[in-house]
């Protein structure tokens, strides 16, 4: 089975929707809706494939710049998810990130939303991302 290794960035905002590094009560999670490919229309954490010889952190910084036109810091490891999709095995390394520079601009996705804890189940997440949500809920909320 084909193996794919990716990184995903979890961006947070305060209760007013302002991006923040601090996870305070009422904080929100950033989600993007895929605008292409087999999983078009599903929601996910932004990120992408790790290139050969690239660190996970460098890959995440590069991917968020390419997808969202922002510079980020990689702040805290959340989890690694191993998930078998029908045509490939996914290894996804997830990190909390903070926006250092730029405004969130969709360059590859068709929509974005800031979701509160009560809204997390209001969108159709990719299966691997659901595992990440469960980890976030248990550990950080």
Phi, psi and omega in degrees: 000140179298140179250131177233129178248126181227167172239152178223138180257132178252108179263142181239154176226156176286180184298344178266357180090010178272124180307138183213154175273335184272129177266096181258165178308135179087006182294160183242157181247139181273132179229148178236148180257124182297135181249014186203164169077188184301328184254027178306135178094346177275155179262150183203169168277138181292152179160203180175192187289144174274127178276154181304131178082359183265139175287159179300318181295316180295321178298318181292318177299315180296313183296319181290329174293316181292323185271327189234359179059038177232151171262133183232160165256144176265114192261314189208131175291136178255304181187168169242129180251133172251122184218134178263107170275167183304324186249359181197161173258128181255132167246117184238119179262124187244137183222144166288138179229157176237141177282125178263324186203143176101169177245139180302119181228124180286117178250342181227340183261164182261347179200162176215153178210148167263123185244129173283170180304322181286344181260355186302326181270009182274354178238161183269092183284150168296145184306317181296325180290332177298321177298322178294317179302317180298319178296316180298314181300316182290322190264323192246347179261000000 
